[in-house]
Amino acid sequence: MGEVFEAQDQDRGERIALKTLTRAGGDVLARFKREFRALQTTAHPNLVSLRDLVRDGDKWFFTMELIEGKHFLEHCKRDVDKLRAAMRQLAPGCARCTTPAWSTATSSRRT
């Protein structure tokens, strides 16, 4: 649905992540907005904080906290032990989550 890029927020003077919408059809746009709204008010140490939902002409994107690191799939690529360790770390957090935001979560890739 979208791609995530590193960007510079000129107003705040900080590096941020910018998630862009790659396809702007009606259903996809509605899902993109739902994802933003659901996660915007969710605060958890294992989730990035969302900042702004922006439209520039027919382009949609939202800004969020930038986290340094590798893409999850790159981190676990061809290493079953790393995948198991990551899943052991993620599972308890997912089990404790009580917000409906998880039902709208999507995976993204950094470029």
C-alpha positions in Angstrom: 0.0 0.0 0.0 2.8 2.4 0.8 6.5 3.0 0.9 8.5 4.6 3.7 11.4 7.0 3.1 13.7 9.1 5.3 13.1 12.8 5.1 14.0 16.1 6.8 11.2 18.0 8.6 12.2 21.6 7.9 9.8 23.1 10.5 10.9 20.9 13.3 14.5 20.5 12.2 14.6 16.7 12.5 14.8 13.6 10.4 11.5 11.8 10.1 10.0 8.9 8.2 7.6 9.7 5.4 5.1 7.0 4.4 3.7 7.6 0.9 0.6 6.1 -0.7 1.7 4.3 -3.8 -1.8 3.7 -5.2 -4.5 6.3 -4.7 -7.8 4.5 -5.5 -10.8 5.1 -3.3 -10.6 2.0 -1.2 -6.8 2.3 -0.8 -7.0 5.9 0.2 -9.7 5.1 2.8 -7.5 2.3 4.3 -4.5 4.7 4.4 -6.5 7.3 6.3 -7.9 4.6 8.7 -4.4 3.3 9.4 -3.3 6.8 10.2 -6.2 7.6 12.5 -6.1 4.3 14.3 -2.4 4.6 15.0 -2.2 8.4 15.6 -3.5 8.1 19.2 -1.8 4.8 20.0 1.2 5.3 22.3 3.4 2.3 23.0 7.2 2.0 23.4 7.3 -0.5 20.5 5.4 1.7 18.0 6.6 4.8 16.2 4.7 8.0 16.9 2.7 9.4 14.0 2.9 13.2 13.3 0.9 14.6 10.3 -1.4 13.3 7.5 -0.7 15.4 4.4 -2.2 15.8 0.9 -0.2 17.6 -1.8 -2.4 17.6 -4.9 -3.2 13.9 -5.6 -0.3 12.7 -3.4 -1.0 11.5 0.1 1.5 10.7 2.8 2.0 10.8 6.6 5.0 11.7 8.7 6.2 9.7 11.7 9.1 9.2 14.0 12.2 7.8 12.3 13.7 4.6 13.7 17.2 3.6 12.6 17.7 0.0 11.7 17.2 -2.7 9.1 13.9 -3.8 7.5 12.5 -6.7 9.4 12.7 -9.1 6.4 16.3 -8.0 5.8 17.2 -8.7 9.4 15.7 -12.2 9.4 16.7 -13.1 5.8 17.8 -16.8 5.6 18.3 -17.0 9.4 15.7 -19.0 11.2 17.2 -18.4 14.6 16.9 -14.6 14.1 13.3 -15.0 13.0 12.5 -17.1 16.0 14.1 -14.6 18.4 12.3 -11.7 16.7 8.9 -13.6 17.0 9.5 -14.4 20.7 10.1 -10.6 21.2 7.1 -9.5 19.2 4.5 -12.1 20.3 4.0 -10.8 24.0 3.6 -7.2 22.8 0.9 -8.3 20.3 -0.9 -10.4 22.9 -1.1 -7.4 25.3 -2.3 -5.0 22.6 -5.9 -3.9 23.2 -6.3 -1.3 20.5 -8.1 -2.0 17.2 -5.2 -0.4 15.4 -3.7 -3.9 14.9 -6.5 -4.8 12.6 -5.5 -2.0 10.2 -1.7 -2.4 10.5 0.2 -3.0 7.2 3.8 -3.8 6.5 5.9 -1.2 4.8 9.4 -1.2 3.4 12.1 1.5 3.7 13.9 2.6 0.7 
